[in-house]
């Protein structure tokens, strides 16, 4: 049974990340394999501390652990570390500060180039339809003349004689074994004897490139796309990094996205709300469609138009969300005399509580005007003959 991570690192459950890191550094130094050669128990404690630190330093993993314990992390796919080398690789920034301790990683030389980030902004309509965007990139890439090796003609650089090609020199001090970056090759493990004239032996040149990227229909604000190998060039023949394109969807003045659905508001008259109607509704990308307003609609009611929302990203069936239209009943601000009379009559017939002044337009008969054929209430209200 696994021990509690907070107990392993000797910290309280509400400890800050700074306290957690400081405690881990102290314990990792205590159980470091170089300080405890051949001690399997110390090595296990070293792994145990590293696993606890890996979880508690990450806000999401720590939240899962605090809520669900070890089973919650297991369900999320966290498996811990496979060995001491994995720990050194994951926390190299920490171990390099331990009195010169090496993380036990690979010597310098070929390594992957840096990843790049590019931000693009598109409209909501473009997010719904998809869009091709051109990215103007300015990046460092492997020198084509020397293939990133730095040596003229693309020849392999010679191994450094000072460190034997390891990129590090090691010295002992008591029971500590300390490794530092080789001062001759600066950790690369190789020495350029005949620098490439195109890049001056750096192995890298500056490149400007236009890259066309297809933003898929249905992409959401804040999502990113990974373009493998489109980052900066690798070092000493290593692979290029990746390019991450972050998509920002600009706010729309009419439509609001809610997952795969699109929401909008629309005004209707009180006559349309009471009797029902078929009205033209402007959509995001499907022009105008007819929408049916049910009789007796109240302000704030929502009607749903299936299949007129956003495309579902990564859907092979081309399914789309719905458009939700919130109806706002508009009260007329200016009424003719006849319209007012009809409204007062309507209020009396249905006991809708007309204002007192609405009862006294006809002298001697506050309820109705004498004589004449009456028009239908809503037909007259709208001014139709």
C-alpha positions in Angstrom: 0.0 0.0 0.0 1.4 3.4 -1.0 2.2 5.9 1.7 0.6 9.4 1.8 2.5 11.8 -0.4 2.4 14.6 2.2 3.8 12.2 4.8 6.6 11.1 2.4 7.7 14.8 2.0 7.1 15.7 5.6 4.8 18.6 4.7 1.3 19.7 5.7 -1.6 19.2 3.4 -1.9 23.0 2.8 1.8 23.5 2.2 2.8 25.9 -0.6 4.7 24.7 -3.6 7.8 26.5 -2.3 7.7 24.5 0.9 7.1 21.3 -1.0 10.0 21.9 -3.3 12.4 22.8 -0.5 11.4 19.6 1.4 11.9 17.5 -1.7 15.3 19.0 -2.4 16.4 18.1 1.1 15.1 14.5 0.9 16.4 13.9 -2.6 19.9 15.0 -1.5 19.6 12.6 1.5 18.7 9.6 -0.6 20.6 10.5 -3.8 22.1 7.3 -5.3 25.5 8.9 -5.6 25.5 9.4 -1.8 24.1 5.9 -1.1 25.9 3.6 -3.5 24.5 0.1 -3.5 21.7 1.0 -0.9 18.5 -0.4 -2.5 16.4 1.0 0.4 17.7 4.5 -0.2 17.0 4.2 -3.9 13.4 3.2 -3.2 13.0 6.2 -0.9 14.5 8.4 -3.6 11.9 7.1 -6.1 9.1 7.5 -3.5 10.0 11.1 -2.8 10.2 11.9 -6.6 6.8 10.4 -7.2 5.3 12.4 -4.3 6.9 15.6 -5.6 5.8 15.0 -9.2 2.1 14.9 -7.9 2.2 17.7 -5.4 4.0 20.2 -7.6 1.3 19.9 -10.3 -2.0 21.7 -9.4 -4.3 19.3 -11.3 -2.6 16.1 -10.1 -2.6 17.5 -6.5 -6.3 18.3 -6.8 -7.0 14.7 -8.0 -4.9 13.2 -5.2 -6.5 15.4 -2.5 -10.0 14.4 -3.8 -9.7 10.8 -4.8 -6.3 9.6 -3.4 -4.0 7.2 -5.3 -6.9 5.7 -7.2 -7.8 9.0 -8.7 -4.3 9.5 -10.1 -4.3 5.9 -11.4 -7.6 6.6 -13.2 -6.1 9.7 -14.8 -3.2 7.6 -16.2 -0.4 8.6 -13.8 2.0 5.7 -13.4 5.0 7.3 -11.5 8.6 6.9 -12.7 10.1 3.9 -14.4 13.6 4.3 -12.8 16.2 6.7 -11.4 17.1 7.9 -14.9 13.5 9.1 -15.5 13.7 11.1 -12.2 16.9 12.7 -13.2 15.5 13.7 -16.6 12.3 15.1 -15.1 14.0 17.2 -12.4 17.3 18.1 -14.0 16.9 21.7 -13.0 16.9 20.6 -9.3 19.7 18.1 -9.5 22.0 20.4 -11.3 22.0 22.6 -8.2 22.9 19.9 -5.8 26.6 20.7 -5.2 27.2 20.1 -8.9 25.4 16.7 -9.0 24.7 15.6 -12.5 21.2 14.5 -13.4 22.7 11.5 -15.1 21.3 12.5 -18.5 22.9 12.2 -21.9 25.9 14.3 -22.8 25.4 17.4 -24.9 25.3 17.2 -28.7 22.3 16.5 -30.9 19.1 17.7 -29.3 15.6 18.8 -30.4 15.0 22.4 -31.3 12.7 24.7 -29.3 8.9 24.7 -29.8 7.3 27.8 -31.1 3.9 29.5 -30.4 1.8 31.5 -32.9 -1.5 33.2 -32.0 -4.2 33.8 -34.6 -7.6 35.5 -34.3 -10.6 34.5 -36.4 -14.2 35.4 -36.4 -17.0 33.2 -35.1 -18.2 32.7 -38.8 -14.7 31.6 -39.7 -14.6 29.2 -36.8 -17.9 27.7 -38.0 -16.8 27.4 -41.6 -13.1 26.6 -41.2 -10.4 28.9 -42.5 -7.0 28.8 -44.1 -4.5 31.1 -42.5 -1.0 32.1 -43.6 1.6 32.3 -40.8 4.6 34.4 -41.2 7.4 32.6 -39.3 10.8 33.8 -38.4 12.8 31.1 -36.8 16.3 29.5 -36.4 16.7 26.3 -38.4 19.5 23.8 -39.0 22.1 25.2 -41.4 21.4 23.6 -44.8 25.1 23.8 -45.8 26.4 21.7 -42.8 23.1 20.0 -41.9 23.2 21.7 -38.5 26.5 20.1 -37.5 28.6 23.3 -37.7 31.5 21.7 -39.4 32.4 22.7 -43.0 31.0 20.4 -45.6 28.7 18.7 -43.1 31.5 16.6 -41.6 31.1 15.2 -38.1 32.8 17.4 -35.5 35.6 15.8 -33.5 35.0 14.4 -30.0 36.2 16.7 -27.3 39.5 15.6 -25.8 38.9 17.2 -22.5 35.8 15.2 -21.6 36.1 12.3 -24.0 32.9 13.4 -25.8 30.8 13.1 -22.6 30.1 16.9 -22.3 30.9 16.7 -18.6 33.9 16.4 -16.4 33.7 14.6 -13.1 35.6 15.0 -9.9 35.3 13.5 -6.4 35.2 15.3 -3.1 34.9 13.0 -0.1 31.8 10.8 -0.7 30.4 13.3 -3.2 30.9 12.8 -6.9 30.4 16.1 -8.7 29.9 16.5 -12.4 30.2 19.9 -14.2 29.8 21.1 -17.8 33.0 20.6 -19.8 34.7 24.0 -20.1 36.3 23.1 -23.5 33.2 22.0 -25.4 30.5 23.7 -23.2 28.7 20.5 -22.8 28.4 19.5 -26.5 30.9 16.7 -26.3 32.3 17.8 -29.7 34.7 20.4 -31.0 34.3 22.3 -34.3 37.7 22.4 -36.0 36.7 23.7 -39.4 33.6 26.0 -38.9 31.0 26.1 -41.7 31.3 29.4 -43.5 27.5 29.8 -43.9 26.7 29.7 -40.2 30.1 30.4 -38.6 30.1 27.0 -36.9 26.8 27.6 -35.1 24.9 25.0 -37.1 21.9 27.3 -37.3 20.7 30.1 -39.6 17.7 32.4 -39.6 14.8 31.5 -41.8 11.6 33.4 -42.8 8.8 31.3 -44.0 5.1 31.5 -44.8 3.2 28.5 -43.6 -0.4 27.8 -44.7 -2.5 26.2 -42.0 -6.1 24.9 -42.2 -8.1 25.9 -39.1 -10.8 23.2 -38.9 -14.5 24.0 -38.7 -15.8 23.9 -35.2 -12.6 24.9 -33.4 -13.2 26.6 -30.1 -11.6 29.7 -28.5 -8.3 28.9 -26.8 -7.7 25.5 -28.6 -4.3 24.9 -30.2 -3.1 23.0 -33.2 0.3 21.2 -33.3 2.4 21.4 -36.4 5.0 18.7 -35.9 8.6 19.7 -37.0 7.6 23.3 -37.8 9.4 24.8 -34.7 13.0 25.9 -34.5 15.7 23.6 -36.0 17.5 21.1 -33.9 21.0 21.4 -32.5 23.9 19.5 -33.8 21.8 17.5 -36.1 18.9 17.0 -33.7 15.2 17.1 -34.8 13.2 20.3 -35.2 10.8 21.4 -32.5 7.0 21.8 -33.0 4.8 24.8 -33.8 1.7 25.3 -31.7 -0.9 27.5 -33.2 -3.3 29.0 -30.6 -6.7 30.0 -32.0 -8.6 33.0 -30.5 -12.2 33.5 -31.7 -13.3 37.1 -31.5 -16.6 37.9 -29.8 -19.6 38.3 -32.1 -22.1 41.2 -31.8 -25.2 38.9 -32.3 -24.3 35.3 -31.7 -22.8 33.6 -28.6 -21.3 30.1 -28.7 -22.2 27.6 -26.0 -20.3 24.4 -26.9 -21.7 23.1 -30.2 -24.7 25.3 -29.9 -25.2 29.0 -31.0 -27.3 31.4 -28.9 -28.9 34.6 -30.1 -31.7 37.0 -29.0 -34.5 38.3 -31.2 -37.3 40.8 -30.6 -40.9 39.9 -31.6 -44.1 42.0 -31.2 -46.6 41.2 -28.5 -49.1 40.3 -31.2 -46.7 37.7 -32.6 -46.1 36.4 -29.1 -49.8 36.1 -28.4 -51.0 34.6 -31.7 -47.9 32.9 -32.9 -46.2 33.6 -36.2 -43.6 32.4 -38.7 -40.7 34.8 -38.8 -37.4 35.1 -40.8 -34.4 34.4 -38.5 -30.8 35.3 -39.5 -28.4 32.5 -38.7 -24.6 32.4 -38.4 -23.7 30.8 -41.7 -27.0 29.5 -43.2 -28.4 32.9 -44.3 -32.0 33.3 -43.2 -34.4 30.5 -42.2 -38.1 30.5 -41.2 -38.8 30.0 -37.5 -42.1 29.2 -35.9 -43.1 31.2 -32.8 -45.7 29.3 -30.8 -48.8 31.1 -29.7 -48.6 32.3 -26.1 -44.9 32.9 -26.2 -43.5 34.8 -23.2 -40.5 37.1 -23.2 -37.4 35.0 -22.5 -38.7 31.8 -24.1 -36.3 29.9 -26.3 -37.0 28.1 -29.6 -34.5 25.6 -30.9 -33.5 25.3 -34.6 -31.8 21.9 -35.0 -28.6 21.6 -37.0 -27.9 25.3 -37.3 -25.2 25.6 -34.7 -21.4 24.9 -34.8 -19.8 21.9 -36.5 -18.7 19.3 -34.0 -14.9 19.2 -34.1 -13.5 15.7 -35.1 -17.0 14.5 -36.0 -17.0 12.2 -39.0 -20.7 12.5 -39.5 -20.7 16.3 -40.1 -23.1 16.7 -37.3 -23.7 20.3 -36.0 -25.1 21.7 -32.9 -28.4 23.7 -32.7 -29.2 27.4 -32.8 -31.1 28.6 -29.7 -33.1 31.8 -30.2 -34.2 33.6 -27.1 -37.4 35.6 -27.8 -37.8 39.1 -26.3 -41.4 40.5 -26.5 -41.3 44.1 -27.5 -43.9 46.4 -26.0 -45.0 49.2 -28.4 -44.0 52.7 -27.3 -46.4 54.7 -29.5 -50.0 53.7 -30.0 -52.8 55.4 -32.0 -56.1 56.4 -30.2 -57.9 53.4 -31.7 -55.1 51.0 -30.6 -55.4 52.3 -27.1 -59.1 51.8 -27.1 -58.7 48.2 -28.2 -56.2 47.5 -25.6 -58.5 48.9 -22.9 -61.4 46.8 -24.2 -59.1 43.8 -24.2 -58.1 44.5 -20.6 -61.8 44.8 -19.6 -62.8 41.6 -21.3 -60.0 39.6 -19.8 -59.8 41.3 -16.5 -56.2 42.3 -17.1 -56.3 45.2 -14.7 -56.1 48.3 -16.9 -55.0 51.5 -15.3 -57.9 53.6 -13.8 -57.5 56.3 -16.4 -58.1 53.7 -19.0 -61.7 53.4 -17.9 -63.0 56.9 -18.7 -62.6 57.6 -22.4 -66.3 57.3 -23.2 -68.6 59.8 -21.2 -71.5 58.1 -19.5 -70.3 54.6 -20.6 -66.9 53.7 -19.2 -67.0 50.2 -20.6 -67.6 50.5 -24.3 -68.3 53.0 -27.1 -71.9 52.8 -28.5 -72.7 51.7 -32.0 -70.5 50.5 -34.9 -69.1 47.2 -35.9 -66.0 46.3 -33.9 -62.8 45.1 -35.6 -60.9 42.0 -34.3 -58.7 43.1 -31.5 -55.2 42.1 -32.8 -56.1 43.0 -36.4 -57.1 46.5 -35.3 -54.1 46.8 -33.0 -51.7 46.3 -35.8 -53.5 48.9 -37.9 -54.7 46.4 -40.6 -58.1 47.1 -42.3 
